[in-house]
């Protein structure tokens, strides 16, 4: 199955992870304001004997880091993963220092340690996110054994039972791990989907560019035809004068041959390409299936297209997205078939159906419900066989997305026993097929 080369989605995913510096700076200013307000309310509002000077030194350090980053980098800068991890690690250490001064795990604001961990899990790679999670847990463990007592109203210190503080540490550790894992999985799936859709748009953009080149080549051939005809006429008139110089006569013959060669090239350019020369402006379901299957017949696999339905057959405008999606399904079937691929086309007054089936091993039952998801893992058993042909991730996701954008429904299944093989059925409402949904591509 043809798919986008792996480096491209990986590069897109890495680019999607990059944190904007401006985002981190704004979040830190919000943290500085909140920390300052908490200290001021505690000291002057509640009369709690907090070490205000030491607290404000740590808060000022966080503000100074913001000013340094603002001076060092432009507003639109994006941090790489290591820089972002370093900044978030400093946030964890600064917050740990404040918690040390204000009661450690007895301070209810200890839950704020989850904030940088969540940001790291949603924007950094797994090793760096795990490293910051480990740093947060180490800091929480240090606070469990070493921290100043939490001052209380009236001057007394709030002393909590050790078992309660241990429970707080365990709750914080479990919450941090769960939130980090959840944020990482959600962000990773969002990045994979975005990367796959971007790859699909790139494929279609290339196809559209090639289609435009056909038109430009025809226009250029038409414009160049007239001056070339003039050159040919002048060459023939000069040759008719029978020049006495043999070398000059040879040059004229060479020039005349070159002109004829140029005219032949222009004639080929002015004609549509092999693909666009086929009846693609409007296609019946059988013609559409034949066009999608044509490039894959060269692979030596038997591909049979059959159609059944009441006349007249529905017609659809040319849609590169639909052709690409069907071609990908057919190529996947050819890759895994043992001997033959069958394409059954049918239509009624309400629906149009194209079913692509092969006689290969079929889809693994364990991943059948997940086929069509982007970047389906090989560890999930997504390979239908060990022979060549690729997996069932990005390529089928792109094909399914493109076909569903034309209002088609794509269903993946295995053939009913005793038959074997995979069956992919694409079904359109007849009206949607005839409209062609040009605006979606």
Secondary structure as a PSIPRED ss2 file (coil, helix, strand):
# PSIPRED VFORMAT (PSIPRED V4.0)

   1 X C   1.000  0.000  0.000
   2 X C   1.000  0.000  0.000
   3 X C   1.000  0.000  0.000
   4 X C   1.000  0.000  0.000
   5 X C   1.000  0.000  0.000
   6 X H   0.000  1.000  0.000
   7 X H   0.000  1.000  0.000
   8 X H   0.000  1.000  0.000
   9 X H   0.000  1.000  0.000
  10 X H   0.000  1.000  0.000
  11 X H   0.000  1.000  0.000
  12 X H   0.000  1.000  0.000
  13 X H   0.000  1.000  0.000
  14 X H   0.000  1.000  0.000
  15 X H   0.000  1.000  0.000
  16 X H   0.000  1.000  0.000
  17 X H   0.000  1.000  0.000
  18 X C   1.000  0.000  0.000
  19 X E   0.000  0.000  1.000
  20 X E   0.000  0.000  1.000
  21 X H   0.000  1.000  0.000
  22 X H   0.000  1.000  0.000
  23 X H   0.000  1.000  0.000
  24 X H   0.000  1.000  0.000
  25 X H   0.000  1.000  0.000
  26 X H   0.000  1.000  0.000
  27 X H   0.000  1.000  0.000
  28 X H   0.000  1.000  0.000
  29 X H   0.000  1.000  0.000
  30 X H   0.000  1.000  0.000
  31 X H   0.000  1.000  0.000
  32 X H   0.000  1.000  0.000
  33 X H   0.000  1.000  0.000
  34 X H   0.000  1.000  0.000
  35 X H   0.000  1.000  0.000
  36 X H   0.000  1.000  0.000
  37 X H   0.000  1.000  0.000
  38 X H   0.000  1.000  0.000
  39 X H   0.000  1.000  0.000
  40 X H   0.000  1.000  0.000
  41 X H   0.000  1.000  0.000
  42 X H   0.000  1.000  0.000
  43 X H   0.000  1.000  0.000
  44 X H   0.000  1.000  0.000
  45 X H   0.000  1.000  0.000
  46 X C   1.000  0.000  0.000
  47 X C   1.000  0.000  0.000
  48 X C   1.000  0.000  0.000
  49 X C   1.000  0.000  0.000
  50 X C   1.000  0.000  0.000
  51 X C   1.000  0.000  0.000
  52 X H   0.000  1.000  0.000
  53 X H   0.000  1.000  0.000
  54 X H   0.000  1.000  0.000
  55 X H   0.000  1.000  0.000
  56 X H   0.000  1.000  0.000
  57 X H   0.000  1.000  0.000
  58 X H   0.000  1.000  0.000
  59 X H   0.000  1.000  0.000
  60 X H   0.000  1.000  0.000
  61 X H   0.000  1.000  0.000
  62 X H   0.000  1.000  0.000
  63 X H   0.000  1.000  0.000
  64 X H   0.000  1.000  0.000
  65 X H   0.000  1.000  0.000
  66 X H   0.000  1.000  0.000
  67 X H   0.000  1.000  0.000
  68 X H   0.000  1.000  0.000
  69 X H   0.000  1.000  0.000
  70 X H   0.000  1.000  0.000
  71 X H   0.000  1.000  0.000
  72 X H   0.000  1.000  0.000
  73 X C   1.000  0.000  0.000
  74 X C   1.000  0.000  0.000
  75 X C   1.000  0.000  0.000
  76 X C   1.000  0.000  0.000
  77 X C   1.000  0.000  0.000
  78 X E   0.000  0.000  1.000
  79 X E   0.000  0.000  1.000
  80 X C   1.000  0.000  0.000
  81 X H   0.000  1.000  0.000
  82 X H   0.000  1.000  0.000
  83 X H   0.000  1.000  0.000
  84 X H   0.000  1.000  0.000
  85 X H   0.000  1.000  0.000
  86 X H   0.000  1.000  0.000
  87 X H   0.000  1.000  0.000
  88 X H   0.000  1.000  0.000
  89 X H   0.000  1.000  0.000
  90 X H   0.000  1.000  0.000
  91 X H   0.000  1.000  0.000
  92 X H   0.000  1.000  0.000
  93 X H   0.000  1.000  0.000
  94 X H   0.000  1.000  0.000
  95 X H   0.000  1.000  0.000
  96 X H   0.000  1.000  0.000
  97 X H   0.000  1.000  0.000
  98 X H   0.000  1.000  0.000
  99 X H   0.000  1.000  0.000
 100 X H   0.000  1.000  0.000
 101 X H   0.000  1.000  0.000
 102 X C   1.000  0.000  0.000
 103 X C   1.000  0.000  0.000
 104 X H   0.000  1.000  0.000
 105 X H   0.000  1.000  0.000
 106 X H   0.000  1.000  0.000
 107 X C   1.000  0.000  0.000
 108 X H   0.000  1.000  0.000
 109 X H   0.000  1.000  0.000
 110 X H   0.000  1.000  0.000
 111 X H   0.000  1.000  0.000
 112 X H   0.000  1.000  0.000
 113 X H   0.000  1.000  0.000
 114 X H   0.000  1.000  0.000
 115 X H   0.000  1.000  0.000
 116 X H   0.000  1.000  0.000
 117 X H   0.000  1.000  0.000
 118 X H   0.000  1.000  0.000
 119 X H   0.000  1.000  0.000
 120 X H   0.000  1.000  0.000
 121 X H   0.000  1.000  0.000
 122 X H   0.000  1.000  0.000
 123 X H   0.000  1.000  0.000
 124 X C   1.000  0.000  0.000
 125 X C   1.000  0.000  0.000
 126 X H   0.000  1.000  0.000
 127 X H   0.000  1.000  0.000
 128 X H   0.000  1.000  0.000
 129 X H   0.000  1.000  0.000
 130 X H   0.000  1.000  0.000
 131 X H   0.000  1.000  0.000
 132 X H   0.000  1.000  0.000
 133 X H   0.000  1.000  0.000
 134 X H   0.000  1.000  0.000
 135 X H   0.000  1.000  0.000
 136 X H   0.000  1.000  0.000
 137 X H   0.000  1.000  0.000
 138 X H   0.000  1.000  0.000
 139 X H   0.000  1.000  0.000
 140 X H   0.000  1.000  0.000
 141 X H   0.000  1.000  0.000
 142 X H   0.000  1.000  0.000
 143 X H   0.000  1.000  0.000
 144 X H   0.000  1.000  0.000
 145 X H   0.000  1.000  0.000
 146 X C   1.000  0.000  0.000
 147 X C   1.000  0.000  0.000
 148 X C   1.000  0.000  0.000
 149 X C   1.000  0.000  0.000
 150 X E   0.000  0.000  1.000
 151 X E   0.000  0.000  1.000
 152 X C   1.000  0.000  0.000
 153 X C   1.000  0.000  0.000
 154 X C   1.000  0.000  0.000
 155 X C   1.000  0.000  0.000
 156 X C   1.000  0.000  0.000
 157 X E   0.000  0.000  1.000
 158 X E   0.000  0.000  1.000
 159 X C   1.000  0.000  0.000
 160 X C   1.000  0.000  0.000
 161 X C   1.000  0.000  0.000
 162 X H   0.000  1.000  0.000
 163 X H   0.000  1.000  0.000
 164 X H   0.000  1.000  0.000
 165 X H   0.000  1.000  0.000
 166 X H   0.000  1.000  0.000
 167 X H   0.000  1.000  0.000
 168 X H   0.000  1.000  0.000
 169 X H   0.000  1.000  0.000
 170 X H   0.000  1.000  0.000
 171 X H   0.000  1.000  0.000
 172 X H   0.000  1.000  0.000
 173 X H   0.000  1.000  0.000
 174 X H   0.000  1.000  0.000
 175 X H   0.000  1.000  0.000
 176 X H   0.000  1.000  0.000
 177 X H   0.000  1.000  0.000
 178 X H   0.000  1.000  0.000
 179 X H   0.000  1.000  0.000
 180 X H   0.000  1.000  0.000
 181 X H   0.000  1.000  0.000
 182 X H   0.000  1.000  0.000
 183 X H   0.000  1.000  0.000
 184 X H   0.000  1.000  0.000
 185 X H   0.000  1.000  0.000
 186 X H   0.000  1.000  0.000
 187 X H   0.000  1.000  0.000
 188 X H   0.000  1.000  0.000
 189 X H   0.000  1.000  0.000
 190 X H   0.000  1.000  0.000
 191 X H   0.000  1.000  0.000
 192 X H   0.000  1.000  0.000
 193 X H   0.000  1.000  0.000
 194 X H   0.000  1.000  0.000
 195 X H   0.000  1.000  0.000
 196 X H   0.000  1.000  0.000
 197 X H   0.000  1.000  0.000
 198 X H   0.000  1.000  0.000
 199 X H   0.000  1.000  0.000
 200 X H   0.000  1.000  0.000
 201 X H   0.000  1.000  0.000
 202 X H   0.000  1.000  0.000
 203 X H   0.000  1.000  0.000
 204 X H   0.000  1.000  0.000
 205 X H   0.000  1.000  0.000
 206 X H   0.000  1.000  0.000
 207 X H   0.000  1.000  0.000
 208 X H   0.000  1.000  0.000
 209 X H   0.000  1.000  0.000
 210 X H   0.000  1.000  0.000
 211 X H   0.000  1.000  0.000
 212 X H   0.000  1.000  0.000
 213 X H   0.000  1.000  0.000
 214 X H   0.000  1.000  0.000
 215 X H   0.000  1.000  0.000
 216 X H   0.000  1.000  0.000
 217 X H   0.000  1.000  0.000
 218 X H   0.000  1.000  0.000
 219 X H   0.000  1.000  0.000
 220 X H   0.000  1.000  0.000
 221 X H   0.000  1.000  0.000
 222 X H   0.000  1.000  0.000
 223 X H   0.000  1.000  0.000
 224 X H   0.000  1.000  0.000
 225 X H   0.000  1.000  0.000
 226 X H   0.000  1.000  0.000
 227 X H   0.000  1.000  0.000
 228 X H   0.000  1.000  0.000
 229 X H   0.000  1.000  0.000
 230 X H   0.000  1.000  0.000
 231 X H   0.000  1.000  0.000
 232 X H   0.000  1.000  0.000
 233 X H   0.000  1.000  0.000
 234 X H   0.000  1.000  0.000
 235 X H   0.000  1.000  0.000
 236 X H   0.000  1.000  0.000
 237 X H   0.000  1.000  0.000
 238 X H   0.000  1.000  0.000
 239 X H   0.000  1.000  0.000
 240 X H   0.000  1.000  0.000
 241 X C   1.000  0.000  0.000
 242 X C   1.000  0.000  0.000
 243 X C   1.000  0.000  0.000
 244 X C   1.000  0.000  0.000
 245 X C   1.000  0.000  0.000
 246 X H   0.000  1.000  0.000
 247 X H   0.000  1.000  0.000
 248 X H   0.000  1.000  0.000
 249 X H   0.000  1.000  0.000
 250 X H   0.000  1.000  0.000
 251 X H   0.000  1.000  0.000
 252 X H   0.000  1.000  0.000
 253 X H   0.000  1.000  0.000
 254 X H   0.000  1.000  0.000
 255 X H   0.000  1.000  0.000
 256 X H   0.000  1.000  0.000
 257 X H   0.000  1.000  0.000
 258 X H   0.000  1.000  0.000
 259 X H   0.000  1.000  0.000
 260 X H   0.000  1.000  0.000
 261 X H   0.000  1.000  0.000
 262 X H   0.000  1.000  0.000
 263 X H   0.000  1.000  0.000
 264 X H   0.000  1.000  0.000
 265 X H   0.000  1.000  0.000
 266 X H   0.000  1.000  0.000
 267 X H   0.000  1.000  0.000
 268 X H   0.000  1.000  0.000
 269 X H   0.000  1.000  0.000
 270 X H   0.000  1.000  0.000
 271 X C   1.000  0.000  0.000
 272 X C   1.000  0.000  0.000
 273 X C   1.000  0.000  0.000
 274 X C   1.000  0.000  0.000
 275 X C   1.000  0.000  0.000
 276 X C   1.000  0.000  0.000
 277 X C   1.000  0.000  0.000
 278 X C   1.000  0.000  0.000
 279 X C   1.000  0.000  0.000
 280 X C   1.000  0.000  0.000
 281 X C   1.000  0.000  0.000
 282 X E   0.000  0.000  1.000
 283 X E   0.000  0.000  1.000
 284 X E   0.000  0.000  1.000
 285 X H   0.000  1.000  0.000
 286 X H   0.000  1.000  0.000
 287 X H   0.000  1.000  0.000
 288 X H   0.000  1.000  0.000
 289 X H   0.000  1.000  0.000
 290 X H   0.000  1.000  0.000
 291 X H   0.000  1.000  0.000
 292 X H   0.000  1.000  0.000
 293 X H   0.000  1.000  0.000
 294 X H   0.000  1.000  0.000
 295 X C   1.000  0.000  0.000
 296 X C   1.000  0.000  0.000
 297 X H   0.000  1.000  0.000
 298 X H   0.000  1.000  0.000
 299 X H   0.000  1.000  0.000
 300 X C   1.000  0.000  0.000
 301 X C   1.000  0.000  0.000
 302 X E   0.000  0.000  1.000
 303 X E   0.000  0.000  1.000
 304 X E   0.000  0.000  1.000
 305 X E   0.000  0.000  1.000
 306 X E   0.000  0.000  1.000
 307 X E   0.000  0.000  1.000
 308 X E   0.000  0.000  1.000
 309 X E   0.000  0.000  1.000
 310 X C   1.000  0.000  0.000
 311 X C   1.000  0.000  0.000
 312 X C   1.000  0.000  0.000
 313 X C   1.000  0.000  0.000
 314 X C   1.000  0.000  0.000
 315 X E   0.000  0.000  1.000
 316 X E   0.000  0.000  1.000
 317 X E   0.000  0.000  1.000
 318 X C   1.000  0.000  0.000
 319 X C   1.000  0.000  0.000
 320 X H   0.000  1.000  0.000
 321 X H   0.000  1.000  0.000
 322 X H   0.000  1.000  0.000
 323 X H   0.000  1.000  0.000
 324 X H   0.000  1.000  0.000
 325 X H   0.000  1.000  0.000
 326 X H   0.000  1.000  0.000
 327 X H   0.000  1.000  0.000
 328 X H   0.000  1.000  0.000
 329 X H   0.000  1.000  0.000
 330 X H   0.000  1.000  0.000
 331 X H   0.000  1.000  0.000
 332 X H   0.000  1.000  0.000
 333 X H   0.000  1.000  0.000
 334 X H   0.000  1.000  0.000
 335 X H   0.000  1.000  0.000
 336 X H   0.000  1.000  0.000
 337 X C   1.000  0.000  0.000
 338 X C   1.000  0.000  0.000
 339 X C   1.000  0.000  0.000
 340 X E   0.000  0.000  1.000
 341 X E   0.000  0.000  1.000
 342 X E   0.000  0.000  1.000
 343 X E   0.000  0.000  1.000
 344 X E   0.000  0.000  1.000
 345 X E   0.000  0.000  1.000
 346 X E   0.000  0.000  1.000
 347 X E   0.000  0.000  1.000
 348 X C   1.000  0.000  0.000
 349 X C   1.000  0.000  0.000
 350 X C   1.000  0.000  0.000
 351 X E   0.000  0.000  1.000
 352 X E   0.000  0.000  1.000
 353 X E   0.000  0.000  1.000
 354 X E   0.000  0.000  1.000
 355 X E   0.000  0.000  1.000
 356 X E   0.000  0.000  1.000
 357 X E   0.000  0.000  1.000
 358 X E   0.000  0.000  1.000
 359 X C   1.000  0.000  0.000
 360 X C   1.000  0.000  0.000
 361 X C   1.000  0.000  0.000
 362 X C   1.000  0.000  0.000
 363 X C   1.000  0.000  0.000
 364 X C   1.000  0.000  0.000
 365 X H   0.000  1.000  0.000
 366 X H   0.000  1.000  0.000
 367 X H   0.000  1.000  0.000
 368 X H   0.000  1.000  0.000
 369 X H   0.000  1.000  0.000
 370 X H   0.000  1.000  0.000
 371 X C   1.000  0.000  0.000
 372 X C   1.000  0.000  0.000
 373 X C   1.000  0.000  0.000
 374 X C   1.000  0.000  0.000
 375 X C   1.000  0.000  0.000
 376 X C   1.000  0.000  0.000
 377 X C   1.000  0.000  0.000
 378 X H   0.000  1.000  0.000
 379 X H   0.000  1.000  0.000
 380 X H   0.000  1.000  0.000
 381 X C   1.000  0.000  0.000
 382 X C   1.000  0.000  0.000
 383 X C   1.000  0.000  0.000
 384 X C   1.000  0.000  0.000
 385 X C   1.000  0.000  0.000
 386 X C   1.000  0.000  0.000
 387 X C   1.000  0.000  0.000
 388 X C   1.000  0.000  0.000
 389 X C   1.000  0.000  0.000
 390 X C   1.000  0.000  0.000
 391 X C   1.000  0.000  0.000
 392 X C   1.000  0.000  0.000
 393 X C   1.000  0.000  0.000
 394 X H   0.000  1.000  0.000
 395 X H   0.000  1.000  0.000
 396 X H   0.000  1.000  0.000
 397 X H   0.000  1.000  0.000
 398 X H   0.000  1.000  0.000
 399 X H   0.000  1.000  0.000
 400 X H   0.000  1.000  0.000
 401 X H   0.000  1.000  0.000
 402 X H   0.000  1.000  0.000
 403 X H   0.000  1.000  0.000
 404 X H   0.000  1.000  0.000
 405 X H   0.000  1.000  0.000
 406 X C   1.000  0.000  0.000
 407 X C   1.000  0.000  0.000
 408 X E   0.000  0.000  1.000
 409 X E   0.000  0.000  1.000
 410 X E   0.000  0.000  1.000
 411 X E   0.000  0.000  1.000
 412 X E   0.000  0.000  1.000
 413 X E   0.000  0.000  1.000
 414 X E   0.000  0.000  1.000
 415 X C   1.000  0.000  0.000
 416 X C   1.000  0.000  0.000
 417 X C   1.000  0.000  0.000
 418 X C   1.000  0.000  0.000
 419 X C   1.000  0.000  0.000
 420 X C   1.000  0.000  0.000
 421 X C   1.000  0.000  0.000
 422 X E   0.000  0.000  1.000
 423 X E   0.000  0.000  1.000
 424 X E   0.000  0.000  1.000
 425 X E   0.000  0.000  1.000
 426 X E   0.000  0.000  1.000
 427 X E   0.000  0.000  1.000
 428 X E   0.000  0.000  1.000
 429 X E   0.000  0.000  1.000
 430 X H   0.000  1.000  0.000
 431 X H   0.000  1.000  0.000
 432 X H   0.000  1.000  0.000
 433 X H   0.000  1.000  0.000
 434 X H   0.000  1.000  0.000
 435 X H   0.000  1.000  0.000
 436 X C   1.000  0.000  0.000
 437 X C   1.000  0.000  0.000
 438 X H   0.000  1.000  0.000
 439 X H   0.000  1.000  0.000
 440 X H   0.000  1.000  0.000
 441 X C   1.000  0.000  0.000
